[in-house]
């Protein structure tokens, strides 16, 4: 029982130290903020990737489909 309590205390202290270290290294408070910042940074990088060209082409094609549908509706 004493071993379990000591182990839990050690784990909690290590977690607190790592949270403070990550906050100091990233300039944000806590690990949640650093995870959010990392996800935002990766999303910003993905927006520059070649997939943005594919998405732009597909959105243009879908806009043409919508325009063609509008033309057909106006003909009838």
C-alpha positions as CSV (number, residue, x, y, z in Angstrom):
1,X,0.0,0.0,0.0
2,X,2.8,2.4,0.8
3,X,4.5,1.6,-2.5
4,X,1.4,2.5,-4.4
5,X,1.0,5.8,-2.6
6,X,4.7,6.7,-3.2
7,X,4.4,5.7,-6.9
8,X,1.3,7.9,-7.3
9,X,3.0,10.8,-5.6
10,X,6.1,10.4,-7.9
11,X,3.9,10.2,-11.0
12,X,2.0,13.3,-10.0
13,X,5.2,15.3,-9.3
14,X,6.7,14.2,-12.6
15,X,3.5,15.3,-14.4
16,X,3.5,18.7,-12.8
17,X,7.2,19.2,-13.6
18,X,6.7,18.2,-17.2
19,X,3.7,20.6,-17.5
20,X,5.8,23.4,-16.2
21,X,8.7,22.5,-18.5
22,X,6.4,22.3,-21.6
23,X,4.8,25.7,-20.6
24,X,8.2,27.3,-20.2
25,X,9.5,25.8,-23.5
26,X,6.5,26.7,-25.6
27,X,5.7,30.0,-23.9
28,X,2.2,28.9,-23.0
29,X,0.6,27.8,-19.8
30,X,0.0,24.1,-19.5
31,X,0.1,21.2,-21.9
32,X,-3.4,21.7,-23.2
33,X,-2.4,25.0,-24.8
34,X,0.7,23.5,-26.3
35,X,-1.4,20.7,-27.9
36,X,-3.9,23.2,-29.3
37,X,-1.1,25.3,-30.7
38,X,0.5,22.3,-32.3
39,X,-2.7,21.3,-33.9
40,X,-3.3,24.8,-35.2
41,X,0.3,24.9,-36.6
42,X,-0.1,21.6,-38.3
43,X,-3.5,22.8,-39.8
44,X,-1.7,25.9,-41.1
45,X,1.0,23.8,-42.7
46,X,-1.6,21.5,-44.3
47,X,-3.3,24.6,-45.9
48,X,-0.1,25.2,-47.9
49,X,0.2,21.6,-49.0
50,X,-0.6,20.4,-52.5
51,X,-4.0,19.2,-51.3
52,X,-5.1,22.8,-51.3
53,X,-4.8,22.8,-55.1
54,X,-6.9,19.6,-55.3
55,X,-9.5,21.1,-53.0
56,X,-9.6,24.3,-55.0
57,X,-10.1,22.4,-58.2
58,X,-12.9,20.2,-56.7
59,X,-14.7,23.3,-55.3
60,X,-14.5,24.9,-58.7
61,X,-15.9,21.8,-60.3
62,X,-18.7,21.7,-57.8
63,X,-19.5,25.4,-58.4
64,X,-19.7,24.6,-62.1
65,X,-22.1,21.7,-61.3
66,X,-24.3,24.1,-59.3
67,X,-24.2,26.7,-62.0
68,X,-25.2,24.0,-64.6
69,X,-28.1,23.0,-62.4
70,X,-29.2,26.5,-62.1
71,X,-29.1,26.9,-65.9
72,X,-31.2,23.7,-66.3
73,X,-33.7,25.0,-63.8
74,X,-34.1,28.3,-65.6
75,X,-34.6,26.5,-69.0
76,X,-37.8,24.7,-67.8
